[in-house]
Amino acid sequence: MLEVHKELGPGFLEQVYQEALEHEFKKAGIPYEREVHLRIRYKDIILKKEYIADFICYDKIIVELKTVSDIVEIHKCQVLNYLKATGYQLGIIGNFAKKSLETARVVNSNNLLYQ
């Protein structure tokens, strides 16, 4: 993420950063899936509503990109929901809207949010 922010700086749409980060993942040999549809299980059914995670890396880490003024609680809750839906433990949020890259780590541990 840092390389992408260093090269592009702030001001682009989220999709631009997604494409650039995908390029960096490929160059680094990082296994990933982009724009992964996440289904939600409710009791014995799968709900029709689904989330879309920007990236899943190494089959266990959610990477969510933002272009917002600040990473706030709702963004962390969004990633926590992705973690609950997948059963994964770690999510990383990268916010490209500022002069310096802003990041936040979200950990799903007994359904509590840690940063």
NORPEFEN-V470267 format. One record per residue. D_FIRST is the distance of its C-alpha to the first C-alpha in whole Angstrom. Layout:
d_first-><D_FIRST	D_FIRST>
This chain:
d_first-><0	4	5	5	6	9	10	11	11	12	15	14	15	12	13	12	9	10	11	9	6	10	11	8	9	13	13	12	14	13	15	14	16	15	16	19	22	23	26	28	31	34	37	38	36	33	32	32	29	26	22	19	16	13	12	14	13	16	18	17	14	13	10	11	9	11	13	15	17	16	15	19	21	21	17	18	21	19	17	20	22	20	20	24	24	23	24	20	20	16	14	10	10	7	9	9	13	13	14	11	8	10	9	12	13	16	19	22	25	28	27	26	22	21	18>
